[in-house]
Amino acid sequence: MTSLLLGGFFDMKKTARSLYIKSIGLSLNLLSIAFPKKATSFAYGLFSEPRSGKLNPTQLPKILQKAQSEQITHGDSFFQTYTWKGNDTVILLVHGWESNAARWENLLPFLKKSGSTIVAMDAPAHGLSSGKEFSIPQYAEFIHIAVQKFKPNYLIGHSIGGQTCLYYQSLYQNDAIEKIVILGSPSDFNIILSNFVTLLQLNTTIAQNIENHYLNHFQLDIHEFSSRLFAETINTKGFIAHDTEDIVVKIDEAKKIASTWKNAVLLETKGLGHSMHDAHLYQKVSQFLFD
């Protein structure tokens, strides 16, 4: 699952990548001896700052050019939304790490057949949204504002976007959300962080300081930040789809979520990888939402 956070950053030949990663980890560990706060800040930046997924407002993908765009301000931040107008049924689309609202292009035709209004949003530090740092709590705040404005009946999330949907619904318990679809979503956030620490071979000082950062800044204990636990509190009907050959987020993560989400069904696919782009799957999603 480490590639969920570092795939774009370490896109190079295997041997060179391994040496590069080790050199980064070694540098951070040495820095932490004299300057632990600075080393932690650098490490957290690597962990939380996406290196792809941003959009150029003058060169938007055609699918987003066809939508009604709106920038919504929240405190010192703002996030971008895209709306394809339809009837009073509203679907909110929530993308994952190092992506943006354009990732839904293949799903949109299936959803449009229902005549629904479709709203997609860019996550913090992604697409046309502001910031350099991504966090699930802030993403959930953006979802909450979008939900209040657009009043969606359904949520669809991919990868960390799916995890954020579950966190949002667990936190706000919104009865107006009738159904939630999550595709290729992780369960345990501490696994993501642990894989990052292992990959860079970071020392315990840096690892613990990153955990403390989440606790101090987000009031978030990463060992309790789990989609499996979120789902346990959710009564909303759910559809979980996950590929057995997903090497970014293992199928076991989906099984954890399904084990506690009492009103959800799990569909295991094969050969779709982490992207989950597939006409047959999207037909299944549409059937779940509209049948």
C-alpha positions in Angstrom: 0.0 0.0 0.0 3.0 2.3 0.2 2.6 3.0 -3.5 -0.7 4.6 -2.7 1.2 7.5 -1.3 4.6 7.3 -3.1 3.9 5.8 -6.5 4.3 9.0 -8.5 7.3 10.2 -6.5 9.4 7.1 -6.9 8.6 6.4 -10.6 12.1 5.3 -11.7 14.0 2.1 -12.5 14.0 -0.4 -9.6 17.7 -0.3 -8.6 17.9 3.5 -8.8 14.7 3.8 -7.0 15.9 1.6 -4.1 19.1 3.5 -3.7 17.3 6.8 -3.9 14.7 5.8 -1.3 17.5 4.5 1.1 19.4 7.8 0.7 16.3 9.8 1.6 15.7 7.7 4.7 19.3 7.8 5.8 19.4 11.6 5.4 16.3 12.0 7.4 17.5 9.7 10.2 20.8 11.6 10.4 19.0 14.9 10.5 16.8 13.7 13.3 19.8 13.2 15.6 20.3 17.0 15.9 17.0 18.4 14.5 14.2 15.9 15.1 11.4 18.4 14.4 12.9 19.4 11.1 13.4 15.8 10.1 9.9 15.0 11.0 8.6 18.0 9.0 10.5 16.8 5.9 9.2 13.2 6.4 5.6 14.3 6.9 5.9 16.4 3.8 6.9 13.4 1.8 4.0 11.4 3.3 1.3 14.0 2.9 2.1 16.1 -0.2 0.9 14.6 -3.5 3.3 14.9 -6.5 0.7 14.5 -9.2 -3.0 15.1 -9.6 -2.9 18.9 -10.0 -4.7 20.5 -12.9 -4.0 23.5 -15.1 -7.1 25.7 -15.2 -6.3 26.7 -18.8 -5.9 23.1 -19.9 -8.7 21.2 -18.2 -9.6 17.7 -19.4 -12.5 17.9 -21.9 -14.8 16.0 -19.5 -14.4 18.7 -16.9 -14.8 21.5 -19.5 -18.3 20.2 -20.1 -19.2 20.6 -16.4 -20.4 23.6 -14.5 -17.3 24.6 -12.3 -17.5 26.2 -8.9 -14.9 27.1 -6.4 -16.1 26.8 -2.8 -14.2 28.6 0.0 -13.7 27.0 3.5 -11.7 29.1 5.9 -8.3 29.7 4.4 -8.8 26.9 1.8 -11.0 26.3 -1.2 -12.0 23.3 -3.2 -13.2 22.9 -6.8 -16.4 21.2 -7.8 -17.8 20.2 -11.2 -21.5 19.6 -11.9 -23.2 17.8 -14.7 -26.8 18.9 -14.3 -29.6 16.4 -14.4 -32.7 15.7 -12.3 -33.2 16.0 -8.5 -31.2 12.8 -7.7 -27.7 13.8 -6.9 -24.5 11.7 -6.9 -21.2 13.0 -5.3 -17.9 11.6 -6.6 -14.9 11.5 -4.4 -11.5 10.6 -6.0 -8.4 9.2 -4.4 -4.7 10.0 -3.9 -2.8 11.8 -6.7 -5.9 12.0 -8.8 -8.6 14.5 -9.6 -12.2 14.7 -10.7 -11.4 13.7 -14.2 -10.7 10.1 -13.1 -14.5 9.6 -13.2 -14.7 10.1 -17.0 -15.3 6.4 -17.7 -18.0 6.1 -15.0 -20.0 9.2 -16.0 -21.8 7.7 -19.0 -23.3 5.0 -16.8 -24.5 7.4 -14.2 -25.8 9.9 -16.8 -28.2 7.2 -18.1 -30.2 7.6 -14.9 -30.7 11.3 -15.6 -29.1 12.2 -12.2 -27.2 15.3 -11.4 -23.5 14.4 -10.9 -21.1 16.4 -8.8 -17.4 15.7 -8.6 -14.8 17.4 -6.4 -11.1 17.9 -6.2 -9.5 16.8 -2.9 -7.2 19.1 -0.9 -3.9 19.7 -2.8 -5.4 18.0 -5.9 -7.0 19.2 -9.1 -7.8 22.9 -8.8 -8.2 22.8 -5.1 -5.9 24.7 -2.8 -3.0 23.6 -0.6 0.0 21.3 -0.7 -1.0 18.9 2.1 -3.6 16.2 1.9 -5.4 14.9 4.9 -8.5 12.8 5.3 -10.0 15.0 8.0 -9.8 18.0 5.8 -11.2 16.1 2.8 -14.1 15.0 5.0 -14.7 18.6 5.9 -14.9 19.5 2.2 -17.3 16.6 1.6 -19.5 17.9 4.5 -19.7 21.4 2.9 -20.4 19.8 -0.6 -23.1 17.6 0.9 -24.8 20.7 2.6 -24.7 22.6 -0.7 -25.6 19.9 -3.3 -27.6 17.5 -1.0 -26.5 14.2 -2.7 -28.4 11.0 -2.3 -25.4 8.8 -3.1 -21.6 9.0 -2.5 -19.0 7.2 -4.7 -15.4 7.1 -3.6 -12.3 5.5 -5.0 -9.3 4.5 -2.9 -8.6 7.0 -0.1 -11.7 8.9 -1.4 -13.7 5.8 -0.4 -12.1 5.7 3.0 -12.9 9.4 3.4 -16.5 8.8 2.5 -16.8 6.2 5.3 -15.0 8.5 7.7 -17.4 11.4 6.8 -20.5 9.2 7.2 -19.3 7.8 10.5 -18.6 11.3 11.8 -21.7 13.1 10.6 -24.3 10.2 10.4 -26.1 11.8 7.5 -29.5 10.1 7.0 -30.0 11.9 3.7 -27.2 9.7 2.2 -29.0 6.7 1.0 -26.2 4.6 -0.5 -22.4 4.6 -0.6 -20.1 2.9 -3.1 -16.4 2.5 -2.4 -13.9 1.2 -5.0 -10.4 -0.2 -4.1 -10.5 1.5 -0.7 -8.0 0.9 2.2 -9.1 0.2 5.7 -6.3 0.7 8.2 -4.5 4.0 8.0 -1.7 2.9 10.3 -0.7 0.3 7.7 -0.2 3.1 5.1 2.1 5.0 7.5 3.9 1.8 8.6 4.7 0.9 5.0 6.0 4.4 4.5 8.3 4.2 7.5 9.5 0.8 6.5 10.1 1.8 2.9 12.4 4.7 4.0 13.7 2.8 7.0 12.9 5.7 9.2 13.9 5.6 12.8 11.4 5.4 15.7 11.9 9.0 16.6 10.5 10.2 13.2 7.8 7.5 13.1 6.5 8.5 16.5 6.7 12.2 15.8 4.5 11.7 12.7 2.0 9.8 14.7 2.0 12.6 17.3 1.5 15.2 14.5 -1.8 13.5 13.6 -2.8 13.3 17.2 -2.0 16.9 18.0 -3.2 18.5 14.8 -6.2 16.3 13.8 -7.0 14.7 17.1 -6.5 11.5 15.2 -5.1 8.3 16.7 -3.9 6.5 13.6 -4.3 3.1 15.2 -8.0 3.8 15.6 -8.4 5.4 12.2 -9.8 2.5 10.3 -12.6 2.1 7.7 -13.4 -1.2 9.4 -14.3 0.8 12.5 -16.1 3.6 10.6 -18.2 1.1 8.8 -19.3 -0.5 12.0 -21.2 2.7 12.9 -22.8 3.2 9.5 -26.4 2.0 8.6 -26.3 3.3 5.1 -26.5 0.7 2.3 -23.1 0.0 0.8 -21.4 -1.5 -2.2 -17.8 -2.5 -1.9 -15.8 -3.4 -5.0 -12.2 -4.5 -4.9 -9.8 -6.3 -7.2 -8.1 -9.5 -6.1 -5.0 -8.4 -8.1 -4.8 -4.9 -6.7 -1.2 -4.4 -5.6 -1.7 -0.9 -4.2 -4.5 -1.8 -1.7 -4.8 -5.5 -0.9 -8.1 -7.2 -1.1 -7.8 -8.0 2.6 -8.6 -4.3 3.3 -11.9 -4.6 1.6 -12.7 -7.8 3.5 -12.0 -5.9 6.8 -14.5 -3.2 5.8 -17.1 -5.8 4.6 -16.8 -7.7 7.9 -18.3 -4.8 9.9 -20.5 -2.9 7.4 -23.7 -4.8 8.0 -25.7 -3.2 5.1 -23.0 -3.6 2.5 -22.1 -6.2 -0.2 -18.6 -7.0 -1.4 -17.9 -7.6 -5.1 -14.5 -9.1 -5.8 -13.2 -8.4 -9.3 -10.1 -9.8 -11.1 -7.7 -8.1 -13.5 -8.8 -4.5 -12.9 -6.0 -3.5 -10.6 -6.3 -0.5 -8.4 -8.0 1.8 -11.0 -11.1 -0.3 -11.1 -12.1 1.0 -14.6 -14.4 -1.5 -16.1 -17.8 -1.3 -18.0 -19.2 -4.4 -16.3 -18.3 -3.1 -12.8 -19.8 0.3 -13.6 -23.0 -1.4 -14.7 -23.1 -3.2 -11.4 -22.6 0.1 -9.6 -25.5 1.6 -11.5 -27.7 -1.3 -10.7 -26.9 -1.0 -7.0 -27.8 2.7 -7.0 -30.9 2.8 -9.2 -32.6 -0.7 -9.2 
